[in-house]
Amino acid sequence: MAKKKKEEGGGGGAPAWMATFSDLMNLLLCFFVLLFSMSSVEESKWEQVVASMTSAFSIFSSGSTSIGSGSLVGIGTSQLSNLDEYYSSMGQSSEDNGKDLIESGDTEKDIAEQVAEAGRAETQEMVDKISEMTERYNIYGDVNVSMDPEGRYVELTVSGSMLFDSGSAALKNDCLPLLSKVGDILKVYSDHFIDIIGHTDNVPMNSSRYKSNKELSSARAISVSEYLVDEKGIDIGKLSWTGRGEYEPIASNSTSEGRAMNRRVEVRIYNSFNSR
């Protein structure tokens, strides 16, 4: 029997490797589309990336860029061999951008400045309100209201001679109405931290009960604090007391007037940003 002649010509269709290659391209396209859809892209940064890729790999040399109303992605199959270099360069670019952001703006510093400014504004409002209350309670001349330079607290200053006898830490009976009204003011700010500070002049102590002005000033601060807690219901957890002795004068101790000014008790009401 005669052998059948071989069929001339090969089989129809693309080579087998072409199907695998097409699948690879489709998967890569889907991968990058997913990455793009999950990312937050800014137009300026996208244009910088496109320009960098264009100059380095010419991937977008025959295409264009579009962001906002749509997105255009050009793929150059001839650059597949340089894909690993593309990933390396993009990684370095991201690291450099991160360093630039850290160096160009200190976020923590900006936040701290905003908090400090809000605190100063709140303290100024407290000063205005407390000043109005001292006028309403008719103690404006006996209590000096001020704010510290940094705007952290309002300070109420009461003369020590109005509260105590010389060398004593016992509250005078005559001062109790005044101190009661101060306590009413403090109750308005019950959620704020309050600091009671006692001060003296530099005249040496000659009392057998107190060895130094530091002890006397501390005892006076404690006496005021105990009155505010026991009689006015101030939360002791929001209260502290300190004695500074003669070490923080506000006037010269060389005159009797100056020494009288230095003998004082300060009540500091901190704003909500600086309260503990």
Backbone as a ProteinNet text record, in pm:
[ID]
protein_1_A
[PRIMARY]
MAKKKKEEGGGGGAPAWMATFSDLMNLLLCFFVLLFSMSSVEESKWEQVVASMTSAFSIFSSGSTSIGSGSLVGIGTSQLSNLDEYYSSMGQSSEDNGKDLIESGDTEKDIAEQVAEAGRAETQEMVDKISEMTERYNIYGDVNVSMDPEGRYVELTVSGSMLFDSGSAALKNDCLPLLSKVGDILKVYSDHFIDIIGHTDNVPMNSSRYKSNKELSSARAISVSEYLVDEKGIDIGKLSWTGRGEYEPIASNSTSEGRAMNRRVEVRIYNSFNSR
[TERTIARY]
84.1	0	87.1	45	125.9	108.7	218.3	212.8	140.8	62.5	-5.6	95.4	72.8	161.2	139.2	250.3	240.3	161.3	74.7	-0.9	91.7	74.3	160.1	111.4	208.2	174.5	152.4	176.8	158.7	15.7	-12.3	-146.7	-179.4	-306.5	-348.4	-335.8	-345.1	-340.4	-202.3	-199.7	-72.5	8	139.5	222.5	177.6	210.5	167.9	225	348.9	408.3	335.8	270.8	200.8	82.7	14.4	-97.4	-49.2	63.4	120	162.9	224.5	269.7	151.2	43.3	-75.8	-135	-139.2	-189.1	-103.7	28.4	119	91.8	71.7	43.1	-88.3	-190.2	-318.8	-307.3	-232.2	-214.5	-138.7	-34.9	40.3	-47.1	-127.5	-216.3	-315.4	-376	-469.5	-400.9	-276.1	-202.2	-179.9	-136.3	-109.4	-238.2	-344.7	-473.3	-523.8	-508.1	-547.6	-466.3	-334.4	-250	-292.9	-321.1	-361	-494.9	-588.8	-722	-719.9	-622	-614	-527.3	-462.2	-371.4	-440.6	-381.4	-428.9	-325.2	-362.1	-265.9	-291.7	-185.8	-193	-140.5	-204.7	-171.4	-26.7	22.3	159.9	261.1	235.1	327.4	320.8	198.7	185.1	261.6	253.1	326.3	476.7	523.8	666.5	710.7	627.4	660.8	663.4	562.7	555.2	676	713.1	828.4	956.2	969	1087.2	1093	978.2	974.5	998.9	947.4	965.9	1113.2	1182.1	1323.5	1410.7	1367.8	1450.9	1425	1296.5	1262.6	1184.3	1141.1	1062.4	934.4	876.8	756.5	638.1	634.4	521	556.1	661.5	708.6	606	523.4	425.9	285.9	273.5	139.9	128.4	41.6	21.1	-21.6	-33.4	-76	-207.8	-289.9	-418.6	-455.2	-497.3	-537.9	-651.5	-746.1	-859.9	-984.8	-1007.5	-1126.2	-1108.9	-986	-961.6	-816.7	-773.8	-633.6	-591.5	-471.7	-417.9	-288.2	-278	-159.1	-104.6	18.3	81.7	175.1	177.8	261.4	354.9	478.4	577	634.6	601.7	646.7	796.9	856.8	1001.4	1078.2	1010.8	1078.9	1059.7	1002.4	978.9	1107.8	1212.6	1339.7	1394.9	1348.6	1395	1297.9	1201.8	1100.1	1160.3	1263.1	1325.6	1393.5	1453	1513.9	1407.3	1289.7	1180.2	1136.4	1122.5	1084	1189.6	1318.2	1425.3	1422.1	1407	1407	1285.7	1169.1	1050.4	1064.9	1126.7	1149.1	1238.2	1345.8	1434.6	1363.5	1279.1	1206.8	1114.1	1046.2	954.8	1029.4	1146.6	1224.7	1270.2	1314.2	1359.8	1246.4	1127.5	1012.6	977.4	985.3	955.1	1051	1180.6	1278.7	1252.5	1214.8	1186.8	1069.6	966.2	849.5	885.2	967.7	1005.7	1088.6	1179.7	1267.9	1194.4	1099.4	1034.9	931.2	868.6	766	765.6	770.6	766.1	622.7	550.7	408.7	385.9	467.3	450.2	467.9	561.1	582.7	462.2	406.2	288.1	170.9	151.2	41.3	61.3	185.1	213.9	185.9	220.5	194.5	44.6	-30.9	-176.2	-239.1	-191.4	-244.2	-210.5	-86.8	-45.9	-129.4	-157.1	-237.5	-380.7	-435.7	-571.2	-573.8	-466.9	-458.2	-451.9	-374.3	-366.1	-501.7	-572.4	-704.1	-801.2	-796.5	-884.5	-849.4	-720.1	-677.3	-720.1	-712.8	-756	-905.5	-983.2	-1126.6	-1150	-1067.1	-1078	-1045.7	-942.9	-905.9	-1022.8	-1084.3	-1196.5	-1313	-1343.8	-1457.7	-1430.3	-1309.1	-1274.9	-1269.5	-1217.8	-1215.9	-1357.9	-1450.7	-1590.5	-1648	-1611.2	-1662.7	-1607.1	-1479.7	-1423.7	-1492.1	-1530.1	-1604.2	-1744.4	-1807.9	-1942.6	-1942.9	-1837.2	-1827	-1767.1	-1731.2	-1675.4	-1542.3	-1459.8	-1326	-1217.7	-1255.1	-1161	-1035.8	-1050.3	-934.9	-848.9	-902.9	-827.5	-761	-805.3	-751.2	-701.9	-575	-517.8	-528	-585	-603.7	-507.4	-431.4	-335	-318.9	-244.1	-217.3	-66.9	-16.6	127.1	165.1	291.9	333.3	305.2	307.8	283.9	135.9	51.5	-91.9	-138.9	-71.5	-109.9	-211	-210.4	-298.1	-334.2	-442.3	-481.4	-434.9	-378.1	-324.2	-402.2	-453.6	-520.9	-425.6	-386.4	-290.3	-360	-342.3	-401.1	-287.8	-293	-189	-186.5	-65.8	-51	-96.7	-81.9	-122.9	-274.1	-349.6	-495.2	-536.6	-450.2	-484.7	-426.7	-305.6	-233.9	-173.6	-157.9	-78.3	69.6	155	298.6	348.7	421.5	479.8	379.8	254.6	150.4	98.8	49.9	-11.9	-160.1	-214.9	-357.4	-434.1	-539.4	-618.3	-690.4	-686.5	-760.4	-911.4	-987.5	-1132.9	-1183.9	-1116.2	-1159.8	-1143.3	-1053	-1025.3	-1118.8	-1194.9	-1276.6	-1381.8	-1450.9	-1544.4	-1476	-1356.7	-1280.7	-1241.7	-1189.1	-1144.8	-1263.3	-1379.4	-1498.6	-1537.8	-1528.7	-1561	-1458.5	-1332.3	-1230.8	-1265.5	-1311.5	-1353.2	-1470.5	-1564.9	-1677.4	-1629.2	-1526.8	-1469.2	-1405.3	-1333.8	-1266.5	-1366.9	-1481.8	-1582.4	-1634.2	-1627	-1666.2	-1570.9	-1446.7	-1344.4	-1305.2	-1404.8	-1379.6	-1305.5	-1311.6	-1241.9	-1097.6	-1057.4	-923.2	-829.9	-701.9	-601.8	-572.2	-562.1	-541.1	-416.7	-331.5	-207.6	-206.3	-186.7	-179.5	-32.9	16.4	159	172.7	248	273.3	408.9	416.8	541.4	558.5	683.1	714	817.2	846.9	958.2	1086.6	1195.6	1324.1	1362.9	1267.4	1297.5	1311.7	1424.7	1445.3	1335.3	1306.5	1202.9	1254	1167.8	1200.9	1095.3	1023.6	919	974.7	930.3	975.3	902.9	792	713.2	766.1	809.9	859.4	1006.7	1088.4	1232.6	1278	1201.4	1242.7	1120	1143.9	1036	979.5	1059.9	1009.2	900.8	923.2	822.3	697.4	715.8	601.7	517.6	584.2	510.5	436.7	498.3	432	309.9	323.1	211	96.4	127.3	22.2	-50.5	25.4	-37.4	-128.5	-86	-167.7	-294.8	-284.1	-401.7	-508	-463.5	-558	-619.3	-537.1	-586.3	-688.3	-659.2	-752.8	-886.5	-884	-1009.6	-1089.5	-1023.3	-1093.3	-1151.8	-1081.6	-1129.9	-1242.7	-1220	-1315.7	-1440.2	-1423.6	-1535.4	-1602.1	-1526.8	-1583.5	-1598.9	-1555.5	-1576.1	-1488.9	-1373.7	-1282	-1222.3	-1219.1	-1165.8	-1015.8	-977	-835.2	-749.2	-812.9	-737.2	-698.7	-765.1	-733.1	-653.5	-601.1	-538.6	-398.3	-308.1	-173.9	-133.6	-34.6	11.8	164.1	222.4	367.8	407.6	521.3	578.4	708.2	720	841.4	925.8	881.2	961.4	983.3	1106.9	1140.9	1209.6	1208	1292.1	1231.2	1105.3	1044.4	977.2	1056.7	998.4	946.6	844.5	793.2	824.6	887.8	928.2	1054.1	1113.8	1235.8	1204.7	1285.3	1269.3	1337.6	1392.1	1461.1	1364.1	1237.2	1137.3	1021.6	950.5	836.3	725	707.9	606.3	639.7	766.4	808.8	792.6	829.7	814.6	667.5	580.4	437.2	385.9	437.7	395.9	445.9	564.8	621.7	549.6	490.7	411.1	274.3	257.3	136.1	105.3	-16.3	-58.4	-111.7	-62	-105.3	-192.1	-302.1	-391.1	-390.3	-334.7	-323.3	-427.1	-507.4	-607.5	-559	-522.5	-467.6	-580	-551	-651.4	-665.8	-764.7	-794.1	-682.5	-600.6	-491.8	-373.7	-363.1	-250.7	-294	-420.8	-467.7	-432.5	-403.2	-362.2	-483.3
-120.7	0	124.9	223.8	346.1	427.9	480.7	565.9	697.3	743.4	870.9	986	1078.3	1195.5	1281.1	1331.8	1423.6	1547.4	1591.1	1713.2	1832.5	1906.1	2023.1	2137.5	2211.2	2325.6	2285.8	2373.7	2346.9	2369.7	2339.9	2359.3	2507.1	2544.7	2683.2	2731.3	2863.9	2920.9	2969.8	3047.9	3103.5	2995.4	3017.2	2920.2	2910	2801.5	2777.7	2881.4	2927.2	3023.3	3158	3186.4	3313.8	3321.2	3209.9	3209.1	3234.8	3170.9	3192.2	3337.2	3391.6	3530.2	3625.8	3597.2	3682.3	3677	3556.8	3544.6	3625.6	3620.6	3696.1	3845.7	3894.8	4037.4	4077.3	3991.4	4022.1	4026.4	3930.4	3927.2	4049.6	4088.1	4206.8	4332.2	4342	4456.4	4462.7	4346.9	4342.7	4379.9	4331.4	4359.2	4508.8	4576.3	4719	4799.8	4754.6	4822.7	4814	4695.8	4679.2	4769.9	4772.9	4860.4	5006	5046.4	5185.1	5217	5121.7	5145.9	5156.6	5087.8	5090.6	5204.5	5276.4	5382	5517.2	5613.1	5751.4	5831.6	5875.2	5935.3	6084.5	6159.8	6303	6333.3	6427.7	6455.2	6495.7	6580.8	6628.6	6516.2	6430.1	6318.9	6217.7	6196	6101.8	6151.9	6283.1	6337.1	6325.5	6339.3	6323.3	6179.6	6083.4	5942.9	5912.9	5965.1	5941.1	6000.6	6122.5	6186.9	6108.6	6057.3	5978.7	5850.4	5782.5	5657.8	5683.6	5797.4	5829.3	5849.6	5924.2	5951.3	5828.2	5739.3	5623.2	5506	5478.6	5357.4	5385.4	5509.5	5546.8	5465	5428.8	5347.4	5426.8	5558.7	5639	5733.2	5700.8	5793.7	5817.7	5718.1	5734.9	5755.7	5765.9	5782.1	5915.3	5920.9	6044.3	6009.2	6111.6	6089.8	6159	6097.9	6158.1	6117.7	6216	6186	6280.7	6238.7	6321.8	6267.1	6297.5	6247	6103.4	6057.1	5919.5	5887.4	5770.9	5734.6	5658.3	5686.7	5621.8	5554.9	5426.2	5350.3	5289.3	5322.2	5263.6	5153.6	5048.4	4933	4907.7	4901.5	4868.8	4731.9	4640	4502	4487.8	4584.1	4573.6	4605.1	4663.9	4699.6	4594.6	4478.4	4378.1	4329.9	4329	4283.2	4380.2	4508.1	4609.2	4630.6	4536.8	4553.5	4554.9	4474	4471.9	4604.2	4669.7	4799.8	4905	4890.9	4984.5	4977.5	4852.9	4836.8	4896.3	4876.1	4929	5080.7	5141.7	5287.6	5346.1	5279.1	5329.4	5320.5	5217	5202.9	5312.4	5343.5	5449.9	5584.2	5604.8	5731	5749.8	5641.8	5650.8	5684.9	5622.7	5651.4	5796.3	5846.4	5984.9	6081.2	6053	6140.6	6142.7	6026.9	6020.6	6105.5	6099.2	6180.8	6329.2	6365.8	6506.5	6556.6	6471.5	6513.2	6535.1	6445.3	6457.4	6582.4	6611.2	6726	6857.6	6856.5	6981.6	7028.7	6937.5	6979.2	6894.9	6959.4	6888.9	6890	6781.6	6776.3	6791.7	6727.1	6735.5	6879.7	6950	7088.9	7174.1	7151.5	7226.5	7200.7	7073.9	7039.9	7105.1	7100.6	7161.3	7311.2	7377.8	7521.5	7550.6	7465.9	7485.8	7465	7362.4	7336.9	7452.9	7502.9	7615	7739.1	7763.8	7880.2	7865.8	7745	7721.6	7738.3	7694.1	7710.3	7856.1	7935.3	8079.7	8147.6	8109.6	8169	8132.2	8006.1	7964	8036.7	8050.8	8119.5	8265	8330.9	8470.2	8482.3	8386.6	8385.5	8366.8	8280.3	8259.8	8388	8460.3	8586.3	8684.2	8697.6	8791.6	8751.5	8621.9	8575.8	8589.2	8553.7	8562.7	8708	8795.8	8938.7	8991	8948.4	8989.3	8936.9	8812.5	8755.9	8828.6	8868.2	8941.5	9077.2	9138.6	9264.3	9240	9131.5	9101.4	9066.1	8996.5	8959	9069.7	9181.1	9297.2	9264.3	9185.9	9154.5	9193	9275.8	9310.2	9377.7	9460.6	9530.7	9445.4	9333.6	9246.6	9128.8	9098.6	8984.4	9034.4	9013	9051.7	8933.2	8957.2	8851.9	8875.9	8774.2	8788	8653.2	8656.3	8535.6	8521.4	8399.2	8378.9	8404.9	8437.5	8472.9	8364	8239.1	8129.9	8096.5	8159.7	8137.7	8003.1	7946.5	7814.3	7823	7932.3	7941	8085.8	8099.3	8227.5	8229.5	8340.8	8351.3	8454	8409.5	8497.7	8519.5	8644.2	8676.6	8750.8	8697.6	8758.1	8795.3	8913.6	8958.9	8870.5	8833.2	8749.5	8818.3	8950.4	9023.7	9020.4	8998.7	8988.2	8851.7	8751.4	8614.1	8571.1	8619.1	8567.1	8680.5	8653.8	8741	8711.6	8801.6	8784	8656.6	8575.1	8452	8341.4	8356.9	8257.7	8199.4	8074.8	8009.5	7986.1	8041.4	8027.3	8137.6	8101.9	8199.4	8294.3	8421.9	8520.4	8501.9	8527.7	8520.7	8625.3	8740.9	8848.8	8812.8	8718	8685.4	8577.8	8512.6	8399.3	8437.9	8551.6	8589.1	8606	8666.7	8682.1	8546.1	8459	8328.4	8243.1	8266.2	8193.5	8231.2	8358	8401.9	8351.2	8344.2	8283.8	8137.5	8068.8	7929.8	7915.7	8010.6	8007.7	8020.9	8102	8114.2	7982.8	7920.4	7794.9	7684.4	7687.1	7583.8	7588.7	7705.9	7717.3	7636.4	7622.4	7549.5	7422	7347.2	7227.3	7118.6	7120.9	7020.5	7059.4	7177.1	7226.6	7200.9	7190.9	7171.4	7305.4	7304.1	7425.8	7408.6	7509.3	7506.2	7623.8	7594.6	7697.9	7715.3	7838.2	7864.7	7974.5	7945.3	8042.2	8108	8238.7	8315.2	8400.5	8430.8	8518.2	8621.9	8713.7	8804.5	8736.1	8810.1	8749.7	8775.6	8824.2	8847.3	8711.8	8690.4	8559.4	8528.4	8400.7	8357.3	8364	8409.5	8408	8330.3	8244.7	8164.1	8027.8	7976.5	7844	7733.2	7767.8	7666.5	7641.8	7748.1	7735.2	7774.2	7685.2	7707.2	7800.6	7809.4	7890.1	7943.9	8037.8	8091.8	7986	7887.7	7779.5	7701.9	7672.2	7600.2	7685.2	7814	7902	7914.4	7933.9	7948.8	7819.7	7704.9	7576.6	7559.6	7597.1	7585.2	7676.9	7794	7886.1	7832.6	7774.9	7715.3	7599.7	7522.2	7410.1	7461	7567.4	7622.8	7668.1	7737.2	7781.2	7660.9	7560.4	7441.4	7366.4	7352	7281.8	7354.2	7486.2	7560.8	7536.4	7541.3	7523.2	7382.4	7283.4	7145.3	7122.3	7165.5	7135.7	7223.6	7350.9	7444.3	7470.1	7458.6	7490.5	7368	7252.5	7129.4	7113.6	7179.6	7163.2	7023.1	6957.9	6821.9	6822.6	6749.4	6747.1	6681	6597.4	6534.8	6632.5	6749.6	6853.2	6966.8	6942.6	7050.7	7011.5	7108.9	7089.2	7215.7	7204.5	7320.7	7316.2	7435.4	7447.6	7570.6	7562.3	7677.3	7717.3	7844.3	7892.2	7982.8	8008.2	8092.5	8230.8	8280	8413.9	8411.8	8295.6	8277.7	8328.8	8372.6	8426	8560.3	8661.4	8792.4	8862.2	8943.8	9025.2	9173.2	9203.9	9341.3	9335.4	9449.7	9456	9434.6	9353.3	9329.9	9437.7	9539.7	9645.3	9748.5	9744.4	9837.8	9760	9825.5	9760.1	9733.3	9824.1	9803.2	9681.9	9669.4	9555.6	9424	9424.7	9301.7	9262.6	9362.3	9333.3	9270.5	9315.9	9257.6	9114.5	9088.5	8953.4	8852	8898.8	8808.9	8790.8	8680	8662.2	8513.2	8486.1	8350.6	8358.2	8271.2	8265.8	8142.5	8162.7	8052.5	8044.7	7937.8	7921.8	7822.1	7867	7781.1	7753.1	7629.4	7592.6	7570.9	7604.2	7579.4	7429.4	7392.1	7249.3	7176.5	7247.8	7184.9	7152.2	7221.3	7200.6	7143	7106.7	7044.3	6896.6	6842.3	6702.9	6611.3
0	0	0	-70	-77.7	48.5	95.9	214.6	183	287	269.9	273.5	185.4	181.8	306.1	351.1	465.1	426.6	520.8	494.6	488.4	383.5	366.6	457.1	509.9	595.4	740.1	833.7	977	1019.6	1150.4	1205.7	1223.3	1230.9	1245.2	1390	1412.9	1547.9	1587	1702.7	1750.8	1822.3	1833.3	1906.7	2052.3	2118.4	2257.3	2353.4	2330.8	2423.2	2422.8	2308.2	2298.3	2396.3	2417.9	2512.3	2655.2	2689.9	2823.5	2842.1	2737.6	2743.7	2759	2685.5	2696.7	2836	2894.4	3031.3	3128	3108.8	3195.1	3185.9	3063.3	3045.1	3112.2	3095.6	3158.9	3311.2	3367.7	3513.1	3562.9	3489	3527.9	3522	3417.2	3404	3519.9	3552.4	3664.3	3795.6	3811.4	3933.9	3952.9	3845.6	3856.5	3868.9	3802.8	3816.7	3959.8	4023.7	4163.5	4255.1	4231.5	4312.4	4298.1	4175.4	4150.3	4215.3	4209.4	4265.1	4417.3	4481.8	4626.9	4679	4589.6	4633.3	4626.5	4697.5	4693.7	4616	4497.1	4405.6	4395.3	4407.8	4385.5	4245.9	4181.4	4041.2	4023.8	4111.3	4095.8	4113.7	4215.3	4237.9	4123.2	4069	3958.1	3837	3809.4	3695.5	3714.8	3840.9	3866.7	3840.7	3883.3	3859.3	3709.9	3636.4	3492.4	3421.8	3460.9	3398.6	3425.9	3549.7	3583.5	3502.9	3489.5	3412.9	3264.4	3215.8	3074.5	3041.1	3129.4	3103.6	3124.2	3215.4	3246	3153.2	3124.1	3049.1	2921.4	2899.9	2783.2	2772.5	2886.9	2884.4	2830.8	2862.2	2821.6	2704.8	2629.5	2528.4	2417.9	2386.3	2279.4	2331.9	2461	2519.9	2589.1	2689.2	2764.8	2903.6	2989.4	3126.5	3149.4	3228.6	3261.4	3400.7	3481.6	3618.5	3653.8	3727.1	3763.7	3699.9	3569.7	3502.8	3458.1	3446.3	3404.6	3421.9	3389.1	3401.3	3277.7	3230.3	3112	3149.3	3125.1	3158.8	3031.1	2997.7	2879.7	2920.9	2845	2877.6	2761.1	2788.5	2685.9	2711.5	2632	2654.6	2638.9	2567.6	2549.4	2676.3	2775.9	2899.6	3007.6	2978	3080.3	3144.3	3069.4	3124.5	3227.7	3226.1	3320.3	3435.9	3449.8	3552.4	3691.8	3717	3848.1	3879.5	3776.6	3798.5	3831.2	3767.9	3794.6	3940.9	3992.3	4132.4	4224.4	4194.7	4279.4	4282.1	4164.7	4158.8	4228.9	4216.5	4284.2	4435.4	4485.3	4628.5	4682.2	4606.6	4649.6	4647.7	4547	4538	4655.9	4698.6	4812.2	4939.3	4958.9	5078.3	5079	4961.7	4955.1	4984.3	4928.5	4953.7	5100.7	5169.6	5311.9	5392.6	5356.7	5427.1	5406.4	5282	5253.7	5336.2	5351.6	5429.5	5575.2	5630.8	5771.2	5793.8	5696.9	5714.2	5688.1	5594.8	5555.4	5655.7	5733.1	5827.4	5952.3	6068.4	6195.7	6246.2	6223.9	6257.2	6406.3	6489.2	6634.1	6682.7	6623.8	6663.5	6627.3	6508	6465.8	6559.8	6596.4	6686.8	6822.9	6873.7	7004.3	7002.6	6891.9	6882.9	6880	6810.3	6804.4	6941.9	7014.5	7149.2	7242.3	7233.5	7318.8	7289.1	7162.2	7125.2	7176.2	7164.6	7217.1	7368.5	7435.5	7580.3	7621.3	7548.7	7580.1	7562.1	7455.2	7431.8	7544.2	7588.5	7698	7827.3	7855.1	7977.3	7976.2	7861	7852.2	7880.8	7832.1	7862.8	8012.6	8075.1	8218.9	8295.5	8251.7	8316.8	8312.8	8196.2	8182.2	8272.6	8274.1	8353.7	8503.4	8547.3	8689.5	8734.3	8648.5	8682.9	8703	8618	8634.6	8765.9	8803.2	8928	9049.7	9045.3	9158.9	9176.5	9065.2	9075	9130.7	9085.2	9132.1	9279.8	9326.8	9467.9	9554.3	9489.1	9559.6	9629	9562.2	9615.5	9515.4	9417.5	9310.9	9365.9	9466.3	9522.1	9611.8	9659.2	9749.9	9679.3	9558.3	9483.1	9348.2	9322.1	9193.7	9096.6	8979.3	8879	8763.5	8727.5	8618.5	8547.5	8438.4	8360	8341.5	8347.8	8329.6	8183.6	8155.6	8018.8	7915.7	7955.3	7861.3	7845.9	7923.4	7910.9	7959.9	8061.2	8112.4	8225.1	8302.5	8418.6	8450.3	8527.5	8584.7	8729.7	8771.5	8907	8987.3	9102.8	9198.2	9315.1	9338.4	9443.1	9556.9	9677.8	9797.7	9893	9948.8	10040.8	10165.4	10206.1	10324.7	10451.5	10457.9	10578.1	10597.9	10489.6	10501.3	10553.9	10534.4	10570.2	10704.3	10737	10853.5	10935.8	11064.2	11149.9	11126.3	11169.6	11150.6	11219.2	11143.5	11196.5	11220.4	11176.6	11202	11070.8	11077	10961.6	10984.4	11093.2	11121.8	11049.6	10978.8	10905	11000.8	10967.8	11045.6	11024.2	11125.9	11110.7	11011.6	11008.3	10920	10771.9	10739.6	10599.8	10544.9	10630.4	10586.3	10482.6	10494.7	10387	10251.5	10252.3	10129	10072.1	10157.9	10111.9	10064.9	10126.3	10083.5	9940.9	9908.3	9772.6	9672	9713.4	9625.9	9600	9704.6	9688	9592.9	9595.6	9501.9	9357.3	9337	9202.6	9159.9	9252.2	9219.2	9187.7	9249.3	9225	9081.3	9019.1	8878.6	8790.4	8836.6	8761.1	8836.4	8877.3	8958.5	8883.1	8749.5	8669.5	8639	8680.6	8651.1	8769.7	8740.2	8845.4	8911.8	9044.4	9123.9	9210.2	9210.5	9288	9385.2	9512.9	9617.3	9655.2	9647.7	9671.8	9777.7	9883.5	9988.7	9972.3	10001.6	9991.5	10117.5	10150.7	10264.3	10222.1	10313.2	10290.1	10337	10342.3	10379.4	10525	10605.8	10747.1	10817.3	10889	10954.3	11054.9	11067.9	11160.8	11304.4	11395.9	11537.9	11616.4	11543.4	11606	11642.5	11755.1	11797.1	11720.7	11656.6	11585.1	11444.3	11377.8	11240.9	11237.9	11186.4	11186.5	11074.2	10968.3	10854	10781	10691	10608.9	10513.5	10478.8	10393.6	10466	10591.8	10668.9	10688.1	10715.7	10736.7	10609.3	10495.7	10369.8	10334.2	10363.1	10336.7	10426.3	10553.9	10647.5	10606.7	10555.7	10511.9	10388.1	10296.8	10178.5	10218.4	10317.9	10365.6	10432.7	10509.5	10577.4	10477	10371.4	10268	10197.3	10166	10096.8	10181.6	10311.6	10400.2	10407.7	10410.7	10414.5	10286.8	10172.4	10045.7	10033	10085.3	10078.7	10179.3	10303.9	10411.3	10406.1	10373.7	10380.9	10245.9	10136.6	10004.9	9915.3	9960.8	9884.6	9762.1	9757.9	9644.7	9647.9	9534.4	9523.9	9554.7	9657.7	9696	9588.7	9506.8	9397.7	9289.4	9284.6	9187.4	9249.7	9369.8	9445.7	9489.9	9486.8	9542.2	9616.2	9706.1	9781.9	9793.2	9792.1	9792.3	9871.6	9941.7	10010.5	9944.4	9903.1	9835.6	9923.9	10046.1	10134.8	10077.9	10092.7	10044.2	9908.7	9838.7	9720.4	9590.2	9590.5	9468.5	9498.3	9534	9566.3	9441	9457.2	9346.9	9369.1	9481.9	9513.3	9599.6	9621.9	9701.2	9849.9	9914.6	10058.2	10142.8	10077.8	10151.3	10208.2	10166.7	10218	10279.3	10368.7	10432.8	10332.1	10234.8	10131.7	10045.2	10010.2	9929.1	10002.9	10130.9	10209.9	10222.9	10235.7	10245.4	10115.8	10002.4	9874.9	9859.7	9913.3	9900.9	9990.2	10098.5	10184	10119.4	10051.7	9972	9954.6	9909.9	9871.9	9728.7	9644.5	9505	9482.6	9411.9	9374.5	9222	9169.7	9024.9	8973.9	8877.2	8813.4	8671.7	8645.4	8514.5	8413.4	8287.6	8184.4	8159.7	8082.2	8062.1	7989.8	7911.3	7838.6	7929.1	8043.1	8135	8268.8	8282.3	8405.4	8405.7	8522.8	8533.5	8535.9
[MASK]
++++++++++++++++++++++++++++++++++++++++++++++++++++++++++++++++++++++++++++++++++++++++++++++++++++++++++++++++++++++++++++++++++++++++++++++++++++++++++++++++++++++++++++++++++++++++++++++++++++++++++++++++++++++++++++++++++++++++++++++++++++++++++++++++++++++++++++++++++++

